[in-house]
């Protein structure tokens, strides 16, 4: 009887020891899983903030280049013969032609309004409206820039809308 009692205590002690080791292992595994989840969240947050920053910088670049193009087109297409009489006159057809020429030659867009850098497509401009008013010397360009996102598995492309306008005022 004594022998059976010792064996049962030994078996019980063995199971208690194994149970304690399992609890320690589970706690270590839970901590490792928690660390992996936190690392994943931090990496995703960093990538998302980086993508938003890249899109913001792209928007700033597109608007800057378009504003320069529109301003140059308006300045080039102003009727100088009317300036002596203090009359504002904009040749809208010439401004539109000069706008597209400036985009092609100075900004570096191709005939489909695509911008490439190091052989890769950066963005493509889509114009929904290019118009001008001769009497007020105002020239306006509306549309959106289309660019690829690193989250292309969620959305195909990112569209950045723009509306750029330039007016030539007489100040004398």
Secondary structure, DSSP 8 states (H G I E B T S, - for coil): -HHHHHHHHHHHHHHHHHHHHHHHHHHHHHHHHHHHHHHHHHHHHHHHHHHHHHHHHHHHHHHHHHHHHHHHHHHHHB-GGGTTTT---B-HHHHHHHHHHHIIIII-B-TT-EEEETTEEEEEEEEEEEEEETTTTEEEEEEEEEEE-TTTTT-SEEEEEEEEEEE-----
